[in-house]
Amino acid sequence: MAIVRRVYSETLAFADLVRPRTLQLLSRYGLEVVLAVRPWDARALPDVARALRDVGIPLSIWPMLADEDGRWASAHNAASFGRLTLSVCDALAEAGVPPRDVLFDLEPPISHGRSLAAVGAGRARQGRRGAPPPREREGLAGIAAGLARSTDGAFEAASRALARATSEIHARGIATSMAVWPLVALDPPGESAWQSLLGTPVDALAAGHVSVMMYTSILEGWSRGTLRRRDTTALLASATARAVRRWGREAGISLGCVGTGAFEDEPTYRDPSELAEDCAIARASGCDKLTLFDLGGVLAREPAEAWLEAFVSQGEAVPGPVSKRVRAARTLARAATWALSLPR
């Protein structure tokens, strides 16, 4: 099994990424950088790519649109996302520093994500359990309606647009990968019910690597007290096994969070031991292609070495009992997948 260790860099300024100490850490732990690139970053990117190349650190670029355009790739912005991605690849090629890989971060628009995050974070802060009150139910209904709007012809058009972009990237000799929500792994091969609902055409892209975002810190923190740490690790194990069954050697897992990201209030790991445990669980479940979120958090929570040692450690996972909460979550996921597959 190939061992892959990548680290997302979304929150770290380019100037801090190329500082000698950061480069030394990345080299010491054999990490590939998956670097977020916004439209306004394009001019500075070639210098960063040269600095990484000169010390032998592989670079994957992680294109992101402006927030008002959805930020991440989806059925809502596929054409503009494809144009941005190809323009960044062309600029780096012209500078003589093409990336090793391009990451397609396939998620619903950030406005929908912020709404879901606000519900989860608010409930977690108040420590409430059970069904959400009417105002929150209205918010959740609005989010669901927004997602459902991507299930018509826009999904097929987005599939074609993003597939063309990946084909053009491959023709340039550049690999592609994807970061995806765990729900899409529930789609059986040849089916796309969850992909259609979320507006994220994963199967259409034929990327060489699919990294499922299983952030146990977020699952625990935003579950309103429903899930405990041991519940989220059990879900990580089952999600990893499902991803491996679904995508085989192409499957990977994104772990976290060490620091906050786009929402700025994501729950994070308590300490490096939780990261080490997640890594061991993913490996024991059949996956050794791991990506950590995120480099800015690692450097902000010194000593950085403790986090990176945990990320590359080879400890053994100690399985625990599966709780009723986890069994209920699995049953709910299966039932939702079945319901989505029914003819409309």
VOMI-778280 format. One record per residue (C-alpha): y, z, x. Coordinates in steps of 0.25 Angstrom, whole numbers, padded with zeros to 4 digits, always signed. Layout:
REM VOMI-778280
YZX ...
This chain:
REM VOMI-778280
+0000+0000+0000 +0014-0004+0006 +0023+0008+0008 +0037+0005+0003 +0049+0014+0004 +0062+0010-0002 +0075+0018-0005 +0085+0014-0015 +0100+0014-0011 +0109+0014-0023 +0119+0025-0021 +0121+0025-0006 +0133+0017+0000 +0130+0005+0009 +0138+0012+0020 +0129+0024+0019 +0116+0016+0018 +0119+0010+0032 +0123+0023+0039 +0114+0025+0051 +0107+0037+0045 +0104+0030+0032 +0098+0019+0040 +0090+0028+0049 +0084+0035+0037 +0080+0022+0030 +0074+0017+0043 +0067+0030+0046 +0060+0031+0033 +0057+0016+0032 +0065+0014+0019 +0069+0001+0013 +0083+0001+0006 +0085-0004-0008 +0100-0005-0009 +0108-0006-0021 +0118-0017-0021 +0129-0018-0031 +0137-0031-0033 +0148-0025-0025 +0139-0021-0013 +0136-0036-0010 +0146-0037+0001 +0142-0025+0009 +0127-0027+0007 +0124-0036+0019 +0129-0026+0029 +0120-0016+0023 +0108-0025+0024 +0111-0028+0038 +0112-0013+0042 +0098-0011+0035 +0092-0023+0041 +0097-0019+0055 +0089-0006+0055 +0077-0012+0048 +0078-0006+0034 +0074-0016+0022 +0084-0018+0012 +0081-0021-0003 +0094-0024-0012 +0095-0017-0025 +0105-0026-0033 +0113-0019-0044 +0124-0025-0054 +0136-0017-0058 +0133-0006-0068 +0140-0014-0079 +0130-0025-0077 +0118-0016-0078 +0116-0013-0063 +0101-0015-0063 +0093-0028-0066 +0089-0029-0081 +0089-0039-0092 +0104-0036-0094 +0109-0042-0081 +0098-0050-0075 +0106-0062-0071 +0117-0055-0065 +0108-0046-0057 +0100-0058-0052 +0113-0064-0047 +0117-0051-0040 +0104-0050-0033 +0103-0064-0028 +0118-0063-0023 +0115-0051-0015 +0102-0057-0009 +0110-0069-0005 +0122-0061+0001 +0112-0053+0010 +0104-0066+0014 +0117-0073+0018 +0120-0060+0026 +0107-0061+0033 +0101-0048+0027 +0093-0052+0015 +0086-0040+0008 +0071-0037+0009 +0071-0035-0006 +0079-0035-0019 +0077-0024-0029 +0079-0027-0044 +0082-0014-0051 +0077-0017-0065 +0083-0007-0075 +0091-0007-0088 +0106-0008-0086 +0112+0004-0080 +0120+0008-0093 +0106+0010-0100 +0101+0018-0088 +0114+0027-0089 +0111+0029-0103 +0097+0034-0101 +0101+0042-0089 +0112+0049-0097 +0102+0053-0108 +0092+0058-0098 +0102+0065-0089 +0109+0072-0100 +0097+0077-0106 +0091+0082-0093 +0104+0090-0090 +0104+0096-0104 +0089+0099-0103 +0086+0094-0117 +0072+0090-0121 +0067+0082-0133 +0073+0071-0140 +0087+0067-0137 +0098+0070-0147 +0104+0059-0156 +0115+0054-0146 +0105+0053-0135 +0095+0045-0144 +0106+0036-0147 +0109+0033-0132 +0094+0031-0130 +0093+0021-0141 +0105+0014-0136 +0098+0013-0122 +0085+0008-0129 +0093-0003-0137 +0100-0008-0124 +0087-0009-0117 +0081-0016-0129 +0091-0027-0128 +0085-0032-0115 +0072-0036-0122 +0076-0049-0127 +0078-0062-0120 +0087-0055-0110 +0074-0049-0104 +0068-0063-0102 +0081-0069-0096 +0082-0057-0087 +0068-0058-0082 +0070-0073-0078 +0084-0070-0071 +0078-0058-0063 +0065-0066-0060 +0074-0077-0055 +0082-0068-0046 +0069-0062-0040 +0064-0076-0037 +0076-0080-0030 +0076-0067-0022 +0062-0070-0018 +0065-0084-0014 +0075-0078-0004 +0064-0070+0003 +0068-0057-0003 +0058-0047-0011 +0062-0041-0024 +0058-0027-0030 +0061-0020-0043 +0065-0006-0048 +0060-0004-0062 +0060+0007-0073 +0046+0014-0074 +0045+0009-0088 +0042-0006-0084 +0029-0002-0077 +0024+0001-0091 +0025-0014-0095 +0011-0020-0093 +0010-0032-0084 +0015-0044-0092 +0023-0035-0102 +0038-0031-0101 +0041-0022-0113 +0048-0011-0104 +0054-0022-0095 +0060-0028-0108 +0065-0015-0114 +0072-0011-0101 +0077-0025-0098 +0070-0025-0084 +0061-0038-0082 +0053-0032-0071 +0040-0041-0071 +0049-0054-0071 +0054-0051-0057 +0042-0052-0049 +0047-0043-0038 +0039-0038-0027 +0041-0023-0030 +0043-0015-0042 +0048-0001-0040 +0047+0008-0053 +0058+0019-0053 +0051+0032-0055 +0062+0042-0052 +0055+0056-0055 +0068+0063-0054 +0075+0055-0065 +0063+0056-0074 +0063+0071-0072 +0078+0073-0073 +0081+0064-0085 +0069+0068-0093 +0076+0080-0100 +0066+0090-0094 +0054+0082-0100 +0049+0078-0087 +0046+0087-0075 +0045+0083-0060 +0030+0083-0061 +0030+0074-0074 +0039+0064-0067 +0030+0063-0055 +0018+0061-0064 +0026+0049-0071 +0029+0044-0057 +0015+0043-0053 +0011+0036-0066 +0023+0027-0065 +0019+0023-0051 +0005+0020-0055 +0009+0012-0066 +0019+0004-0057 +0008+0001-0047 -0001-0004-0058 +0010-0012-0064 +0015-0019-0051 +0004-0016-0040 +0009-0017-0026 +0023-0020-0031 +0025-0007-0037 +0035+0004-0032 +0041+0016-0036 +0056+0021-0035 +0057+0036-0033 +0069+0045-0035 +0079+0050-0036 +0084+0056-0024 +0099+0053-0028 +0106+0048-0040 +0108+0033-0043 +0115+0024-0053 +0116+0035-0064 +0121+0046-0054 +0114+0057-0060 +0099+0054-0059 +0090+0066-0056 +0085+0067-0042 +0074+0073-0034 +0075+0088-0031 +0070+0086-0017 +0062+0076-0008 +0049+0083-0012 +0050+0076-0026 +0052+0062-0019 +0040+0065-0010 +0032+0068-0022 +0036+0056-0029 +0033+0047-0017 +0019+0053-0016 +0016+0051-0031 +0021+0036-0030 +0011+0034-0019 +0000+0041-0025 +0002+0033-0037 +0000+0020-0029 +0014+0016-0025 +0020+0017-0011 +0032+0008-0014 +0043+0018-0016 +0058+0017-0017 +0067+0030-0017 +0080+0032-0025 +0089+0033-0018 +0095+0033-0004 +0108+0038-0007 +0101+0051-0013 +0093+0052-0001 +0105+0053+0008 +0113+0062-0001 +0102+0072-0002 +0100+0076+0013 +0091+0076+0021 +0088+0062+0018 +0076+0063+0026 +0069+0072+0017 +0070+0062+0005 +0065+0050+0014 +0054+0058+0020 +0049+0061+0005 +0051+0047+0002 +0042+0042+0013 +0032+0054+0013 +0017+0052+0011 +0014+0064+0003 +0003+0065-0007 +0006+0067-0022 +0000+0079-0029 -0003+0074-0044 +0000+0084-0055 -0004+0085-0069 +0002+0075-0079 +0010+0083-0089 +0011+0080-0104 +0025+0075-0102 +0020+0064-0093 +0008+0060-0102 +0018+0059-0114 +0028+0050-0105 +0016+0041-0102 +0012+0040-0116 +0026+0037-0121 +0028+0026-0110 +0015+0020-0115 +0019+0020-0129 +0033+0015-0126 +0026+0003-0118 +0017+0000-0130 +0028+0000-0140 +0037-0009-0131 +0025-0019-0130 +0024-0021-0145 +0030-0034-0151 +0044-0032-0156 
